[in-house]
Amino acid sequence: MPENNLIIREIQPRDNAAMALILRQSLEEFGLAIPGTAYFDESTDRLYESFRVEGSKYFIALSGEEVIGGVGLYPSDGLPDDTVELVKMYLAPSYRGKGLGKTLMRKCIDLAGTMGYKKIYLESMPELKDAVSAYKKLGFELLDQPVGNTGHFSCTIWMLYTITG
């Protein structure tokens, strides 16, 4: 993917519909349009509004004017004060496997440290093995149980990243 055509910026209200479509189509693709996933989150259709909470941020990736993916940080209920959740990491299929996910995750890791967080938590599922592999390569470690109260009871993979330096 040409870097000069890639734009990463904070989500804007006009991005809500495109990002909700990418999220839902991605979950459908992997057979995960099930309760206990972001597919049914009431916030999925209004990501911009959902990320107005202090300690949160959502980034959109664009190729030209086309929304091609996104990822966010959110201080989910029940997490320790020094921990933020990496949430709603979804890319359009034709943009996967090209380093964009890694770029977005690194942006979130850097921002989390700047915001004063010490750890980043995430939840995933076995069906998303490529994403889980990417998380491991970036330094996320598997946990034995969930942390906090995300509401995503269908997620069975829990991971934690410790921010250094």
N, C-alpha and C positions, 0 to 999 in steps of 0.2 A: 504494500500500500504506500503510495507516494506521501512522504511526510509533508510536503508543501500543500497538499490538498486536505490535510487533516486539521481540524479545529477542535479543541477541547475547551469547553466553557461551562459556567454554571447553568443549570437548567433555567428556562424561562417558561412562562405560562403557555406559550404557543407550542412547546415541546411535549406537553402532556399526552396528547392523543398518539403521536408517533411512538413515544417510548412505551406506552401501555400496549400498543400493538406488537412491538418487538418482544416485550416481556411475555405476553400471552402466547404468541406464536412459538417462541422458544420453548416454553413449558409444554405446549401441545406437541411439538416435534419430538420431545423425549418422553411422551406419555405421562406428563406430570401436571396436567390440568385437573388437579385433585384438591380437595379440601386440605387445609394445613400448609398451603404454599402461597406464594405471592400472587398466584393466579386469581385468588379470591379476596385478596387484601382490599379493604375499602379504599386504601390510599393509592392503589395502582393507577386509577384514572386521574389522579390529581397530585402527581409527584411534586410539582412545583410548590403547591400549598403545604404538602406534608413536610417538606424540608425547610420550612421557615422556623423550625424549632432550634433554639440555641444549642450549639454543639453539633449541629448537623450540616451537611453539605451534599449536593448531588451534582455530578458532572455529566454532561452530554458530550458525545463524540459525534462530529459531523464530517461528512465528505462533501465538500462544497456546501450546499444548503440542506443536504439530506441527513436526517438523524439516523445514525447507524449503531448507536449503543449508549450505554450509560452505567454509572456505578455511584454509590453514595456511602456516606458515613452517617450513622445515626446512633444517638445515645439511648439504646433500647432499654425498656423497663427491666429492672432487676440486675443490670450489669453493675460491676464495681465502678466507682467514680472515675478510676483511671483507665477505663476500658470503653471503647466505642465499637459498634458493629459495622462491618462492611456489608452493605445491603444492595439488593436489586442490581446485580452485575449481569447485564445481558447485552449481547451483541447480535446484530443481524447475521444470518448464516454466512453470507459471502465475505464477511469481514473477520471471521474467526480464524485462528491459526496463523495470524500475520503479525502478532506482537502487540496488537491494539489493547487486548485485555491486560497484558503486562504493563503497558504504558499507563492505563487507567488505574490499575492497582497501585503502582508506584506513586502516582499522584496522590492517591488517598493515604498511603503510608506516610508520605512526606507531610501532608496536611495534618494528619492525626498527631504527629509529633509536634508540629508547630502549635497545634491547639492545646497541647499539654497532656494528651493521652499517652499512656505507657504501653497499652496493649490494644490489639484489634482482634475482635471475635468474629467468626462467620459460621454460617450453617449451610449445608449443602446436602446432596443426595447421591447415592451410588450411580444413578443414571447419568449424572453430569461428571463422568470420570475425567474428561479432558480438563474441565475447570478445576477439579480437585487436584489433579496432577500439577496444574499451573500454580495453584496455591502452595503446594508443597515445595515446588521449585523456588518460590519467593521466600520461603522460610516459615510458612504456617505449619504448626504442629497439631497432630490429631489429639483430641480430648476423648475421655471415656464417657462423658455425659454433657448435656447442654448447660449453658450458663445463662442466667436471666430468664426473661419471659417474653420471647419474641412472638409467640402465637403460631409458629410454624411447626406444628407437631408432626408433620410428615417428614421433616428433615431428620436424618439419622447419622449425619456426619457433622461433627463439631470441631472447629479448628481455632487456634489462637496464635497470634503473631506478637512477639515482644519487640517493641521499638528500641533500638540501641542508638546511643549517641545523640 
